[in-house]
Amino acid sequence: MDRERKAALDKTRPNSSRRGYDGTWEVLAKAFLAEPGNDKCQCGRPATLVAHKVSIKRRPDLRLERTNWRPSCGRCNNRDTAEDRRKQRI
Ligand SMILES: [Zn+2]
């Protein structure tokens, strides 16, 4: 009985973890953006996501480290991601 219920729960879980983002991250990121002072990106546009100051490609251990977070908008995040990729080629 218990095992069946667990299997059913597993099936309802979102599979966003495949992209490296799990439910915990979504919840923490939303809460972070809801805090005072975290509603704006550095460019002044409304923050829509949480970016990592140090890329989690370099430091995956800092993914859930709040001191490594900053509010960001999609545009800046795309630019930073592109920049990061460029740096990695050098
Ligand atoms: Zn921005």
PDB file of the backbone (N, CA, C, O) and the ligand in Angstrom, with CONECT records:
HET     ZN  A 101       1
ATOM      1  N   MET A   1       0.839  -1.215   0.000  1.00  0.00           N
ATOM      2  CA  MET A   1       0.000   0.000   0.000  1.00  0.00           C
ATOM      3  C   MET A   1       0.870   1.261   0.000  1.00  0.00           C
ATOM      4  O   MET A   1       0.696   2.167  -0.815  1.00  0.00           O
ATOM      5  N   ASP A   2       1.821   1.280   0.956  1.00  0.00           N
ATOM      6  CA  ASP A   2       2.694   2.440   1.057  1.00  0.00           C
ATOM      7  C   ASP A   2       3.571   2.607  -0.185  1.00  0.00           C
ATOM      8  O   ASP A   2       3.821   3.709  -0.671  1.00  0.00           O
ATOM      9  N   ARG A   3       4.026   1.438  -0.670  1.00  0.00           N
ATOM     10  CA  ARG A   3       4.910   1.485  -1.820  1.00  0.00           C
ATOM     11  C   ARG A   3       4.155   2.012  -3.042  1.00  0.00           C
ATOM     12  O   ARG A   3       4.708   2.741  -3.866  1.00  0.00           O
ATOM     13  N   GLU A   4       2.884   1.628  -3.140  1.00  0.00           N
ATOM     14  CA  GLU A   4       2.091   2.089  -4.281  1.00  0.00           C
ATOM     15  C   GLU A   4       1.880   3.595  -4.235  1.00  0.00           C
ATOM     16  O   GLU A   4       1.952   4.290  -5.248  1.00  0.00           O
ATOM     17  N   ARG A   5       1.611   4.080  -3.004  1.00  0.00           N
ATOM     18  CA  ARG A   5       1.370   5.514  -2.881  1.00  0.00           C
ATOM     19  C   ARG A   5       2.623   6.295  -3.262  1.00  0.00           C
ATOM     20  O   ARG A   5       2.538   7.350  -3.892  1.00  0.00           O
ATOM     21  N   LYS A   6       3.774   5.777  -2.881  1.00  0.00           N
ATOM     22  CA  LYS A   6       5.034   6.444  -3.176  1.00  0.00           C
ATOM     23  C   LYS A   6       5.286   6.470  -4.687  1.00  0.00           C
ATOM     24  O   LYS A   6       5.751   7.468  -5.237  1.00  0.00           O
ATOM     25  N   ALA A   7       4.974   5.366  -5.331  1.00  0.00           N
ATOM     26  CA  ALA A   7       5.164   5.292  -6.776  1.00  0.00           C
ATOM     27  C   ALA A   7       4.257   6.297  -7.475  1.00  0.00           C
ATOM     28  O   ALA A   7       4.657   6.927  -8.453  1.00  0.00           O
ATOM     29  N   ALA A   8       3.034   6.445  -6.971  1.00  0.00           N
ATOM     30  CA  ALA A   8       2.096   7.389  -7.563  1.00  0.00           C
ATOM     31  C   ALA A   8       2.607   8.814  -7.397  1.00  0.00           C
ATOM     32  O   ALA A   8       2.487   9.634  -8.308  1.00  0.00           O
ATOM     33  N   LEU A   9       3.176   9.107  -6.232  1.00  0.00           N
ATOM     34  CA  LEU A   9       3.716  10.442  -5.980  1.00  0.00           C
ATOM     35  C   LEU A   9       4.880  10.730  -6.913  1.00  0.00           C
ATOM     36  O   LEU A   9       5.012  11.835  -7.439  1.00  0.00           O
ATOM     37  N   ASP A  10       5.715   9.732  -7.110  1.00  0.00           N
ATOM     38  CA  ASP A  10       6.864   9.906  -7.987  1.00  0.00           C
ATOM     39  C   ASP A  10       6.431  10.286  -9.393  1.00  0.00           C
ATOM     40  O   ASP A  10       7.097  11.065 -10.075  1.00  0.00           O
ATOM     41  N   LYS A  11       5.312   9.726  -9.813  1.00  0.00           N
ATOM     42  CA  LYS A  11       4.831   9.983 -11.166  1.00  0.00           C
ATOM     43  C   LYS A  11       4.349  11.422 -11.339  1.00  0.00           C
ATOM     44  O   LYS A  11       4.423  11.985 -12.431  1.00  0.00           O
ATOM     45  N   THR A  12       3.846  12.020 -10.230  1.00  0.00           N
ATOM     46  CA  THR A  12       3.299  13.372 -10.349  1.00  0.00           C
ATOM     47  C   THR A  12       4.387  14.433 -10.236  1.00  0.00           C
ATOM     48  O   THR A  12       4.129  15.617 -10.452  1.00  0.00           O
ATOM     49  N   ARG A  13       5.598  14.013  -9.899  1.00  0.00           N
ATOM     50  CA  ARG A  13       6.661  14.999  -9.722  1.00  0.00           C
ATOM     51  C   ARG A  13       7.052  15.609 -11.054  1.00  0.00           C
ATOM     52  O   ARG A  13       7.184  14.894 -12.048  1.00  0.00           O
ATOM     53  N   PRO A  14       7.242  16.936 -11.090  1.00  0.00           N
ATOM     54  CA  PRO A  14       7.663  17.566 -12.348  1.00  0.00           C
ATOM     55  C   PRO A  14       9.057  17.100 -12.734  1.00  0.00           C
ATOM     56  O   PRO A  14       9.893  16.835 -11.871  1.00  0.00           O
ATOM     57  N   ASN A  15       9.299  17.002 -14.026  1.00  0.00           N
ATOM     58  CA  ASN A  15      10.605  16.489 -14.440  1.00  0.00           C
ATOM     59  C   ASN A  15      11.570  17.598 -14.833  1.00  0.00           C
ATOM     60  O   ASN A  15      12.497  17.382 -15.613  1.00  0.00           O
ATOM     61  N   SER A  16      11.338  18.815 -14.272  1.00  0.00           N
ATOM     62  CA  SER A  16      12.237  19.919 -14.576  1.00  0.00           C
ATOM     63  C   SER A  16      13.628  19.670 -14.017  1.00  0.00           C
ATOM     64  O   SER A  16      14.584  20.349 -14.392  1.00  0.00           O
ATOM     65  N   SER A  17      13.745  18.693 -13.114  1.00  0.00           N
ATOM     66  CA  SER A  17      15.055  18.415 -12.532  1.00  0.00           C
ATOM     67  C   SER A  17      16.029  17.933 -13.602  1.00  0.00           C
ATOM     68  O   SER A  17      17.244  17.954 -13.405  1.00  0.00           O
ATOM     69  N   ARG A  18      15.487  17.504 -14.724  1.00  0.00           N
ATOM     70  CA  ARG A  18      16.351  17.059 -15.815  1.00  0.00           C
ATOM     71  C   ARG A  18      17.173  18.219 -16.358  1.00  0.00           C
ATOM     72  O   ARG A  18      18.281  18.015 -16.854  1.00  0.00           O
ATOM     73  N   ARG A  19      16.641  19.437 -16.267  1.00  0.00           N
ATOM     74  CA  ARG A  19      17.385  20.598 -16.737  1.00  0.00           C
ATOM     75  C   ARG A  19      18.326  21.116 -15.660  1.00  0.00           C
ATOM     76  O   ARG A  19      19.016  22.113 -15.875  1.00  0.00           O
ATOM     77  N   GLY A  20      18.367  20.470 -14.525  1.00  0.00           N
ATOM     78  CA  GLY A  20      19.238  20.909 -13.441  1.00  0.00           C
ATOM     79  C   GLY A  20      18.525  21.786 -12.439  1.00  0.00           C
ATOM     80  O   GLY A  20      19.132  22.223 -11.461  1.00  0.00           O
ATOM     81  N   TYR A  21      17.238  22.057 -12.662  1.00  0.00           N
ATOM     82  CA  TYR A  21      16.481  22.853 -11.717  1.00  0.00           C
ATOM     83  C   TYR A  21      15.369  22.002 -11.125  1.00  0.00           C
ATOM     84  O   TYR A  21      14.550  21.432 -11.846  1.00  0.00           O
ATOM     85  N   ASP A  22      15.355  21.929  -9.828  1.00  0.00           N
ATOM     86  CA  ASP A  22      14.321  21.129  -9.205  1.00  0.00           C
ATOM     87  C   ASP A  22      13.314  22.017  -8.486  1.00  0.00           C
ATOM     88  O   ASP A  22      13.432  23.242  -8.493  1.00  0.00           O
ATOM     89  N   GLY A  23      12.341  21.395  -7.876  1.00  0.00           N
ATOM     90  CA  GLY A  23      11.287  22.140  -7.202  1.00  0.00           C
ATOM     91  C   GLY A  23      11.818  23.022  -6.090  1.00  0.00           C
ATOM     92  O   GLY A  23      11.312  24.122  -5.867  1.00  0.00           O
ATOM     93  N   THR A  24      12.835  22.544  -5.394  1.00  0.00           N
ATOM     94  CA  THR A  24      13.416  23.325  -4.304  1.00  0.00           C
ATOM     95  C   THR A  24      13.942  24.651  -4.825  1.00  0.00           C
ATOM     96  O   THR A  24      13.704  25.702  -4.230  1.00  0.00           O
ATOM     97  N   TRP A  25      14.648  24.598  -5.924  1.00  0.00           N
ATOM     98  CA  TRP A  25      15.213  25.808  -6.511  1.00  0.00           C
ATOM     99  C   TRP A  25      14.108  26.794  -6.882  1.00  0.00           C
ATOM    100  O   TRP A  25      14.215  27.986  -6.592  1.00  0.00           O
ATOM    101  N   GLU A  26      13.046  26.303  -7.523  1.00  0.00           N
ATOM    102  CA  GLU A  26      11.949  27.174  -7.929  1.00  0.00           C
ATOM    103  C   GLU A  26      11.366  27.922  -6.739  1.00  0.00           C
ATOM    104  O   GLU A  26      11.111  29.124  -6.803  1.00  0.00           O
ATOM    105  N   VAL A  27      11.160  27.180  -5.644  1.00  0.00           N
ATOM    106  CA  VAL A  27      10.560  27.767  -4.448  1.00  0.00           C
ATOM    107  C   VAL A  27      11.506  28.795  -3.833  1.00  0.00           C
ATOM    108  O   VAL A  27      11.088  29.901  -3.490  1.00  0.00           O
ATOM    109  N   LEU A  28      12.775  28.431  -3.694  1.00  0.00           N
ATOM    110  CA  LEU A  28      13.759  29.322  -3.091  1.00  0.00           C
ATOM    111  C   LEU A  28      13.961  30.579  -3.933  1.00  0.00           C
ATOM    112  O   LEU A  28      14.078  31.679  -3.394  1.00  0.00           O
ATOM    113  N   ALA A  29      14.001  30.416  -5.240  1.00  0.00           N
ATOM    114  CA  ALA A  29      14.217  31.546  -6.134  1.00  0.00           C
ATOM    115  C   ALA A  29      13.043  32.517  -6.060  1.00  0.00           C
ATOM    116  O   ALA A  29      13.246  33.731  -6.032  1.00  0.00           O
ATOM    117  N   LYS A  30      11.828  31.998  -6.027  1.00  0.00           N
ATOM    118  CA  LYS A  30      10.637  32.856  -5.928  1.00  0.00           C
ATOM    119  C   LYS A  30      10.656  33.641  -4.630  1.00  0.00           C
ATOM    120  O   LYS A  30      10.370  34.838  -4.611  1.00  0.00           O
ATOM    121  N   ALA A  31      10.998  32.955  -3.538  1.00  0.00           N
ATOM    122  CA  ALA A  31      11.045  33.600  -2.226  1.00  0.00           C
ATOM    123  C   ALA A  31      12.124  34.685  -2.215  1.00  0.00           C
ATOM    124  O   ALA A  31      11.940  35.753  -1.633  1.00  0.00           O
ATOM    125  N   PHE A  32      13.243  34.395  -2.864  1.00  0.00           N
ATOM    126  CA  PHE A  32      14.351  35.348  -2.921  1.00  0.00           C
ATOM    127  C   PHE A  32      13.917  36.626  -3.641  1.00  0.00           C
ATOM    128  O   PHE A  32      14.211  37.729  -3.179  1.00  0.00           O
ATOM    129  N   LEU A  33      13.227  36.483  -4.756  1.00  0.00           N
ATOM    130  CA  LEU A  33      12.792  37.649  -5.539  1.00  0.00           C
ATOM    131  C   LEU A  33      11.707  38.437  -4.818  1.00  0.00           C
ATOM    132  O   LEU A  33      11.511  39.622  -5.088  1.00  0.00           O
ATOM    133  N   ALA A  34      11.006  37.782  -3.905  1.00  0.00           N
ATOM    134  CA  ALA A  34       9.917  38.444  -3.182  1.00  0.00           C
ATOM    135  C   ALA A  34      10.451  39.287  -2.027  1.00  0.00           C
ATOM    136  O   ALA A  34       9.714  40.076  -1.435  1.00  0.00           O
ATOM    137  N   GLU A  35      11.725  39.119  -1.711  1.00  0.00           N
ATOM    138  CA  GLU A  35      12.302  39.869  -0.596  1.00  0.00           C
ATOM    139  C   GLU A  35      12.579  41.312  -1.003  1.00  0.00           C
ATOM    140  O   GLU A  35      12.855  41.591  -2.170  1.00  0.00           O
ATOM    141  N   PRO A  36      12.503  42.237  -0.028  1.00  0.00           N
ATOM    142  CA  PRO A  36      12.732  43.652  -0.346  1.00  0.00           C
ATOM    143  C   PRO A  36      14.110  43.875  -0.964  1.00  0.00           C
ATOM    144  O   PRO A  36      15.109  43.337  -0.488  1.00  0.00           O
ATOM    145  N   GLY A  37      14.152  44.671  -2.025  1.00  0.00           N
ATOM    146  CA  GLY A  37      15.423  44.975  -2.669  1.00  0.00           C
ATOM    147  C   GLY A  37      15.806  43.973  -3.739  1.00  0.00           C
ATOM    148  O   GLY A  37      16.779  44.186  -4.462  1.00  0.00           O
ATOM    149  N   ASN A  38      15.070  42.900  -3.851  1.00  0.00           N
ATOM    150  CA  ASN A  38      15.414  41.866  -4.838  1.00  0.00           C
ATOM    151  C   ASN A  38      14.451  41.866  -6.022  1.00  0.00           C
ATOM    152  O   ASN A  38      14.417  40.914  -6.802  1.00  0.00           O
ATOM    153  N   ASP A  39      13.680  42.922  -6.150  1.00  0.00           N
ATOM    154  CA  ASP A  39      12.674  42.939  -7.214  1.00  0.00           C
ATOM    155  C   ASP A  39      13.209  43.552  -8.504  1.00  0.00           C
ATOM    156  O   ASP A  39      12.528  43.548  -9.529  1.00  0.00           O
ATOM    157  N   LYS A  40      14.445  44.083  -8.447  1.00  0.00           N
ATOM    158  CA  LYS A  40      14.988  44.745  -9.639  1.00  0.00           C
ATOM    159  C   LYS A  40      16.309  44.127 -10.065  1.00  0.00           C
ATOM    160  O   LYS A  40      17.150  43.765  -9.242  1.00  0.00           O
ATOM    161  N   CYS A  41      16.461  44.020 -11.368  1.00  0.00           N
ATOM    162  CA  CYS A  41      17.737  43.581 -11.931  1.00  0.00           C
ATOM    163  C   CYS A  41      18.736  44.729 -11.819  1.00  0.00           C
ATOM    164  O   CYS A  41      18.339  45.867 -11.571  1.00  0.00           O
ATOM    165  N   GLN A  42      20.010  44.451 -11.996  1.00  0.00           N
ATOM    166  CA  GLN A  42      21.025  45.499 -11.939  1.00  0.00           C
ATOM    167  C   GLN A  42      20.815  46.549 -13.024  1.00  0.00           C
ATOM    168  O   GLN A  42      21.287  47.676 -12.877  1.00  0.00           O
ATOM    169  N   CYS A  43      20.123  46.212 -14.105  1.00  0.00           N
ATOM    170  CA  CYS A  43      19.888  47.149 -15.196  1.00  0.00           C
ATOM    171  C   CYS A  43      18.659  48.010 -14.938  1.00  0.00           C
ATOM    172  O   CYS A  43      18.379  48.932 -15.703  1.00  0.00           O
ATOM    173  N   GLY A  44      17.923  47.719 -13.869  1.00  0.00           N
ATOM    174  CA  GLY A  44      16.771  48.537 -13.527  1.00  0.00           C
ATOM    175  C   GLY A  44      15.436  47.939 -13.937  1.00  0.00           C
ATOM    176  O   GLY A  44      14.381  48.402 -13.506  1.00  0.00           O
ATOM    177  N   ARG A  45      15.488  46.901 -14.777  1.00  0.00           N
ATOM    178  CA  ARG A  45      14.255  46.229 -15.177  1.00  0.00           C
ATOM    179  C   ARG A  45      13.800  45.303 -14.057  1.00  0.00           C
ATOM    180  O   ARG A  45      14.598  44.888 -13.216  1.00  0.00           O
ATOM    181  N   PRO A  46      12.514  44.987 -14.057  1.00  0.00           N
ATOM    182  CA  PRO A  46      12.034  44.077 -13.011  1.00  0.00           C
ATOM    183  C   PRO A  46      12.737  42.724 -13.097  1.00  0.00           C
ATOM    184  O   PRO A  46      12.891  42.159 -14.180  1.00  0.00           O
ATOM    185  N   ALA A  47      13.155  42.218 -11.949  1.00  0.00           N
ATOM    186  CA  ALA A  47      13.823  40.920 -11.917  1.00  0.00           C
ATOM    187  C   ALA A  47      12.793  39.817 -12.096  1.00  0.00           C
ATOM    188  O   ALA A  47      11.746  39.815 -11.449  1.00  0.00           O
ATOM    189  N   THR A  48      13.102  38.892 -12.972  1.00  0.00           N
ATOM    190  CA  THR A  48      12.180  37.784 -13.218  1.00  0.00           C
ATOM    191  C   THR A  48      12.801  36.448 -12.850  1.00  0.00           C
ATOM    192  O   THR A  48      12.123  35.421 -12.821  1.00  0.00           O
ATOM    193  N   LEU A  49      14.094  36.473 -12.570  1.00  0.00           N
ATOM    194  CA  LEU A  49      14.757  35.212 -12.224  1.00  0.00           C
ATOM    195  C   LEU A  49      15.959  35.482 -11.332  1.00  0.00           C
ATOM    196  O   LEU A  49      16.396  36.623 -11.184  1.00  0.00           O
ATOM    197  N   VAL A  50      16.476  34.431 -10.750  1.00  0.00           N
ATOM    198  CA  VAL A  50      17.658  34.536  -9.904  1.00  0.00           C
ATOM    199  C   VAL A  50      18.861  34.037 -10.692  1.00  0.00           C
ATOM    200  O   VAL A  50      18.879  32.906 -11.177  1.00  0.00           O
ATOM    201  N   ALA A  51      19.860  34.897 -10.810  1.00  0.00           N
ATOM    202  CA  ALA A  51      21.091  34.513 -11.512  1.00  0.00           C
ATOM    203  C   ALA A  51      22.170  34.214 -10.489  1.00  0.00           C
ATOM    204  O   ALA A  51      22.104  34.644  -9.337  1.00  0.00           O
ATOM    205  N   HIS A  52      23.152  33.475 -10.934  1.00  0.00           N
ATOM    206  CA  HIS A  52      24.276  33.149 -10.052  1.00  0.00           C
ATOM    207  C   HIS A  52      25.450  34.059 -10.363  1.00  0.00           C
ATOM    208  O   HIS A  52      25.825  34.235 -11.522  1.00  0.00           O
ATOM    209  N   LYS A  53      26.029  34.640  -9.310  1.00  0.00           N
ATOM    210  CA  LYS A  53      27.187  35.518  -9.511  1.00  0.00           C
ATOM    211  C   LYS A  53      28.347  34.718 -10.069  1.00  0.00           C
ATOM    212  O   LYS A  53      28.976  35.131 -11.043  1.00  0.00           O
ATOM    213  N   VAL A  54      28.632  33.592  -9.469  1.00  0.00           N
ATOM    214  CA  VAL A  54      29.631  32.663 -10.001  1.00  0.00           C
ATOM    215  C   VAL A  54      28.869  31.561 -10.713  1.00  0.00           C
ATOM    216  O   VAL A  54      28.011  30.908 -10.118  1.00  0.00           O
ATOM    217  N   SER A  55      29.181  31.353 -11.985  1.00  0.00           N
ATOM    218  CA  SER A  55      28.458  30.358 -12.766  1.00  0.00           C
ATOM    219  C   SER A  55      28.444  28.996 -12.072  1.00  0.00           C
ATOM    220  O   SER A  55      29.459  28.541 -11.544  1.00  0.00           O
ATOM    221  N   ILE A  56      27.291  28.366 -12.086  1.00  0.00           N
ATOM    222  CA  ILE A  56      27.200  27.057 -11.438  1.00  0.00           C
ATOM    223  C   ILE A  56      27.845  25.984 -12.301  1.00  0.00           C
ATOM    224  O   ILE A  56      27.964  24.828 -11.897  1.00  0.00           O
ATOM    225  N   LYS A  57      28.259  26.388 -13.500  1.00  0.00           N
ATOM    226  CA  LYS A  57      29.043  25.431 -14.302  1.00  0.00           C
ATOM    227  C   LYS A  57      30.414  25.273 -13.675  1.00  0.00           C
ATOM    228  O   LYS A  57      31.002  24.192 -13.674  1.00  0.00           O
ATOM    229  N   ARG A  58      30.916  26.403 -13.132  1.00  0.00           N
ATOM    230  CA  ARG A  58      32.213  26.364 -12.464  1.00  0.00           C
ATOM    231  C   ARG A  58      32.086  25.877 -11.020  1.00  0.00           C
ATOM    232  O   ARG A  58      32.932  25.134 -10.520  1.00  0.00           O
ATOM    233  N   ARG A  59      31.000  26.317 -10.358  1.00  0.00           N
ATOM    234  CA  ARG A  59      30.832  25.972  -8.946  1.00  0.00           C
ATOM    235  C   ARG A  59      29.417  25.445  -8.699  1.00  0.00           C
ATOM    236  O   ARG A  59      28.583  26.153  -8.135  1.00  0.00           O
ATOM    237  N   PRO A  60      29.146  24.227  -9.112  1.00  0.00           N
ATOM    238  CA  PRO A  60      27.794  23.661  -8.898  1.00  0.00           C
ATOM    239  C   PRO A  60      27.410  23.616  -7.426  1.00  0.00           C
ATOM    240  O   PRO A  60      26.228  23.584  -7.083  1.00  0.00           O
ATOM    241  N   ASP A  61      28.418  23.612  -6.563  1.00  0.00           N
ATOM    242  CA  ASP A  61      28.135  23.555  -5.131  1.00  0.00           C
ATOM    243  C   ASP A  61      27.552  24.860  -4.619  1.00  0.00           C
ATOM    244  O   ASP A  61      27.000  24.901  -3.519  1.00  0.00           O
ATOM    245  N   LEU A  62      27.666  25.923  -5.395  1.00  0.00           N
ATOM    246  CA  LEU A  62      27.148  27.225  -4.956  1.00  0.00           C
ATOM    247  C   LEU A  62      25.751  27.502  -5.495  1.00  0.00           C
ATOM    248  O   LEU A  62      25.247  28.619  -5.383  1.00  0.00           O
ATOM    249  N   ARG A  63      25.127  26.483  -6.081  1.00  0.00           N
ATOM    250  CA  ARG A  63      23.831  26.697  -6.710  1.00  0.00           C
ATOM    251  C   ARG A  63      22.777  27.170  -5.706  1.00  0.00           C
ATOM    252  O   ARG A  63      21.981  28.060  -6.006  1.00  0.00           O
ATOM    253  N   LEU A  64      22.780  26.582  -4.542  1.00  0.00           N
ATOM    254  CA  LEU A  64      21.776  26.939  -3.545  1.00  0.00           C
ATOM    255  C   LEU A  64      22.350  27.850  -2.465  1.00  0.00           C
ATOM    256  O   LEU A  64      21.759  28.027  -1.400  1.00  0.00           O
ATOM    257  N   GLU A  65      23.498  28.415  -2.757  1.00  0.00           N
ATOM    258  CA  GLU A  65      24.146  29.329  -1.811  1.00  0.00           C
ATOM    259  C   GLU A  65      23.643  30.749  -2.069  1.00  0.00           C
ATOM    260  O   GLU A  65      23.927  31.332  -3.115  1.00  0.00           O
ATOM    261  N   ARG A  66      22.895  31.302  -1.113  1.00  0.00           N
ATOM    262  CA  ARG A  66      22.234  32.592  -1.337  1.00  0.00           C
ATOM    263  C   ARG A  66      23.216  33.730  -1.605  1.00  0.00           C
ATOM    264  O   ARG A  66      22.886  34.674  -2.323  1.00  0.00           O
ATOM    265  N   THR A  67      24.426  33.651  -1.032  1.00  0.00           N
ATOM    266  CA  THR A  67      25.382  34.733  -1.259  1.00  0.00           C
ATOM    267  C   THR A  67      25.855  34.740  -2.712  1.00  0.00           C
ATOM    268  O   THR A  67      26.488  35.699  -3.156  1.00  0.00           O
ATOM    269  N   ASN A  68      25.558  33.701  -3.433  1.00  0.00           N
ATOM    270  CA  ASN A  68      25.933  33.624  -4.842  1.00  0.00           C
ATOM    271  C   ASN A  68      24.756  33.993  -5.748  1.00  0.00           C
ATOM    272  O   ASN A  68      24.823  33.794  -6.961  1.00  0.00           O
ATOM    273  N   TRP A  69      23.696  34.520  -5.175  1.00  0.00           N
ATOM    274  CA  TRP A  69      22.512  34.858  -5.969  1.00  0.00           C
ATOM    275  C   TRP A  69      22.397  36.357  -6.186  1.00  0.00           C
ATOM    276  O   TRP A  69      22.841  37.162  -5.368  1.00  0.00           O
ATOM    277  N   ARG A  70      21.790  36.707  -7.311  1.00  0.00           N
ATOM    278  CA  ARG A  70      21.374  38.091  -7.490  1.00  0.00           C
ATOM    279  C   ARG A  70      20.145  38.118  -8.394  1.00  0.00           C
ATOM    280  O   ARG A  70      19.994  37.288  -9.290  1.00  0.00           O
ATOM    281  N   PRO A  71      19.272  39.090  -8.140  1.00  0.00           N
ATOM    282  CA  PRO A  71      18.084  39.194  -8.990  1.00  0.00           C
ATOM    283  C   PRO A  71      18.492  39.616 -10.388  1.00  0.00           C
ATOM    284  O   PRO A  71      19.388  40.443 -10.556  1.00  0.00           O
ATOM    285  N   SER A  72      17.843  39.054 -11.383  1.00  0.00           N
ATOM    286  CA  SER A  72      18.210  39.356 -12.760  1.00  0.00           C
ATOM    287  C   SER A  72      16.974  39.335 -13.655  1.00  0.00           C
ATOM    288  O   SER A  72      15.957  38.733 -13.312  1.00  0.00           O
ATOM    289  N   CYS A  73      17.075  40.001 -14.811  1.00  0.00           N
ATOM    290  CA  CYS A  73      16.011  39.908 -15.798  1.00  0.00           C
ATOM    291  C   CYS A  73      16.468  38.942 -16.893  1.00  0.00           C
ATOM    292  O   CYS A  73      17.647  38.595 -16.967  1.00  0.00           O
ATOM    293  N   GLY A  74      15.564  38.524 -17.713  1.00  0.00           N
ATOM    294  CA  GLY A  74      15.880  37.532 -18.735  1.00  0.00           C
ATOM    295  C   GLY A  74      16.954  38.011 -19.690  1.00  0.00           C
ATOM    296  O   GLY A  74      17.810  37.239 -20.123  1.00  0.00           O
ATOM    297  N   ARG A  75      16.900  39.328 -20.023  1.00  0.00           N
ATOM    298  CA  ARG A  75      17.833  39.866 -20.989  1.00  0.00           C
ATOM    299  C   ARG A  75      19.272  39.789 -20.460  1.00  0.00           C
ATOM    300  O   ARG A  75      20.182  39.340 -21.157  1.00  0.00           O
ATOM    301  N   CYS A  76      19.454  40.239 -19.206  1.00  0.00           N
ATOM    302  CA  CYS A  76      20.802  40.230 -18.623  1.00  0.00           C
ATOM    303  C   CYS A  76      21.277  38.796 -18.413  1.00  0.00           C
ATOM    304  O   CYS A  76      22.459  38.494 -18.582  1.00  0.00           O
ATOM    305  N   ASN A  77      20.362  37.930 -18.047  1.00  0.00           N
ATOM    306  CA  ASN A  77      20.751  36.548 -17.814  1.00  0.00           C
ATOM    307  C   ASN A  77      21.239  35.902 -19.112  1.00  0.00           C
ATOM    308  O   ASN A  77      22.214  35.151 -19.116  1.00  0.00           O
ATOM    309  N   ASN A  78      20.539  36.208 -20.221  1.00  0.00           N
ATOM    310  CA  ASN A  78      20.960  35.672 -21.512  1.00  0.00           C
ATOM    311  C   ASN A  78      22.342  36.193 -21.890  1.00  0.00           C
ATOM    312  O   ASN A  78      23.194  35.456 -22.389  1.00  0.00           O
ATOM    313  N   ARG A  79      22.539  37.499 -21.635  1.00  0.00           N
ATOM    314  CA  ARG A  79      23.822  38.107 -21.965  1.00  0.00           C
ATOM    315  C   ARG A  79      24.935  37.472 -21.129  1.00  0.00           C
ATOM    316  O   ARG A  79      26.002  37.143 -21.647  1.00  0.00           O
ATOM    317  N   ASP A  80      24.670  37.303 -19.821  1.00  0.00           N
ATOM    318  CA  ASP A  80      25.681  36.719 -18.937  1.00  0.00           C
ATOM    319  C   ASP A  80      25.986  35.275 -19.323  1.00  0.00           C
ATOM    320  O   ASP A  80      27.136  34.839 -19.272  1.00  0.00           O
ATOM    321  N   THR A  81      24.962  34.551 -19.704  1.00  0.00           N
ATOM    322  CA  THR A  81      25.171  33.160 -20.099  1.00  0.00           C
ATOM    323  C   THR A  81      26.035  33.088 -21.355  1.00  0.00           C
ATOM    324  O   THR A  81      26.921  32.240 -21.464  1.00  0.00           O
ATOM    325  N   ALA A  82      25.768  33.985 -22.298  1.00  0.00           N
ATOM    326  CA  ALA A  82      26.546  34.021 -23.536  1.00  0.00           C
ATOM    327  C   ALA A  82      27.985  34.392 -23.228  1.00  0.00           C
ATOM    328  O   ALA A  82      28.919  33.796 -23.765  1.00  0.00           O
ATOM    329  N   GLU A  83      28.160  35.381 -22.358  1.00  0.00           N
ATOM    330  CA  GLU A  83      29.490  35.831 -21.957  1.00  0.00           C
ATOM    331  C   GLU A  83      30.271  34.689 -21.328  1.00  0.00           C
ATOM    332  O   GLU A  83      31.452  34.484 -21.609  1.00  0.00           O
ATOM    333  N   ASP A  84      29.585  33.959 -20.477  1.00  0.00           N
ATOM    334  CA  ASP A  84      30.195  32.833 -19.782  1.00  0.00           C
ATOM    335  C   ASP A  84      30.686  31.791 -20.768  1.00  0.00           C
ATOM    336  O   ASP A  84      31.783  31.248 -20.637  1.00  0.00           O
ATOM    337  N   ARG A  85      29.843  31.525 -21.762  1.00  0.00           N
ATOM    338  CA  ARG A  85      30.193  30.516 -22.756  1.00  0.00           C
ATOM    339  C   ARG A  85      31.424  30.981 -23.542  1.00  0.00           C
ATOM    340  O   ARG A  85      32.306  30.187 -23.868  1.00  0.00           O
ATOM    341  N   ARG A  86      31.461  32.287 -23.840  1.00  0.00           N
ATOM    342  CA  ARG A  86      32.564  32.842 -24.586  1.00  0.00           C
ATOM    343  C   ARG A  86      33.870  32.670 -23.793  1.00  0.00           C
ATOM    344  O   ARG A  86      34.900  32.271 -24.336  1.00  0.00           O
ATOM    345  N   LYS A  87      33.790  32.984 -22.497  1.00  0.00           N
ATOM    346  CA  LYS A  87      34.978  32.896 -21.635  1.00  0.00           C
ATOM    347  C   LYS A  87      35.498  31.463 -21.563  1.00  0.00           C
ATOM    348  O   LYS A  87      36.704  31.228 -21.492  1.00  0.00           O
ATOM    349  N   GLN A  88      34.580  30.526 -21.583  1.00  0.00           N
ATOM    350  CA  GLN A  88      34.997  29.134 -21.438  1.00  0.00           C
ATOM    351  C   GLN A  88      35.772  28.639 -22.645  1.00  0.00           C
ATOM    352  O   GLN A  88      36.526  27.670 -22.558  1.00  0.00           O
ATOM    353  N   ARG A  89      35.579  29.314 -23.775  1.00  0.00           N
ATOM    354  CA  ARG A  89      36.273  28.872 -24.989  1.00  0.00           C
ATOM    355  C   ARG A  89      37.734  29.289 -24.984  1.00  0.00           C
ATOM    356  O   ARG A  89      38.578  28.679 -25.640  1.00  0.00           O
ATOM    357  N   ILE A  90      38.015  30.358 -24.216  1.00  0.00           N
ATOM    358  CA  ILE A  90      39.386  30.879 -24.193  1.00  0.00           C
ATOM    359  C   ILE A  90      40.314  29.934 -23.418  1.00  0.00           C
ATOM    360  O   ILE A  90      41.507  30.207 -23.293  1.00  0.00           O
TER     361      ILE A  90
HETATM  362 ZN    ZN A 101      18.651  43.168 -16.428  1.00  0.00          ZN2+
END
